[in-house]
Amino acid sequence: MHDHIPPLAMKVHQFLGWVGAGRPLTGTGELRIADALELVGLLETGDDPTAGGHLRGLRSSRDLPGLRTLRDIAVEAGLLRTVRGRLVPVKKHAHMAATPLGVCDLLVRNVHETAPLLLSPDSEQPGLGAVVLQTLWASLATQEVSALPVHDLHAALWAAVADNIDPGNLYPPGTTIDQAKAELAERADLVLSAYESLGLMVITHDRGTVETTARGRQEAERRTARLATAR
């Protein structure tokens, strides 16, 4: 039934189901060790609680990176929050969070919203990040072959903003244009990986090409149509 839902979204949905109406946290705001160990098995996080040789070596759930990442993703996407020492669901997203597909849509929306902050190459022009993201999706929507070379996508992203960049605003100070291009490519790859984890894209193992999935093509068409309407 959920074969088309990416594993990440399924795990976040399971995590929300485990949280239910709320779960108590430790005094430092972390999951209790017993709860964390239960979740490692339930969500198949890939963490090894006995990496230090025995369970007594586990001092905090923050020492379980796979579980920590799932919690951070859920919180960043606005699905969970901490209230009075408890991890609780965010009510405004309750309807969508009730299904794995709804969770996936919320996670995709979060990437859409946070990616521009990561993608702006000019510290004084955060709006350029939105231009880069629009170009990314437009490039994928208009690709004439089944897979787009990643280096071609990198070139298109830089070309979209190159004329608007003030070299003096590149961060950190002293960054050259070539360094900024390389940094933008690295950040774009992070965004592509985030979309891939949500089932919108497939990136080859050598990171040579990127291809949208059926769901990714639908998303590209929606974003392109929305941009055209806004104009």
WOURRA-V788504 format. One record per pair of residues at least 24 apart in sequence whose C-alpha atoms are under 7 Angstrom apart, sorted by the first residue. I is the first residue (numbers start at 1). GAP is how many residues later the second one is. Records with the same first field share a line. If there is no record, write none. Layout:
BEGIN
I->GAP + GAP
END
This chain:
BEGIN
5->95 + 96
6->191 + 192 + 193
8->189 + 190
9->91 + 94 + 95 + 189
10->90
11->32
12->58 + 62
13->87 + 90
19->69
21->67 + 68
22->64 + 65 + 66 + 67
23->63 + 64 + 65
24->61 + 62 + 63
25->60 + 61 + 62
29->56
30->31
31->30
32->29
33->27 + 28
36->25
40->27
77->29 + 30 + 33
104->94
108->90
115->76
118->69
119->65 + 68 + 69
121->49 + 59 + 63
122->43 + 47 + 48
123->46 + 47 + 48
124->45
128->33
132->25 + 28
135->25
137->83
138->82 + 86
141->76 + 79 + 80
146->65
147->62 + 63 + 64
148->61 + 62 + 63
149->59 + 60 + 61
150->57 + 58 + 59 + 60
154->31
END
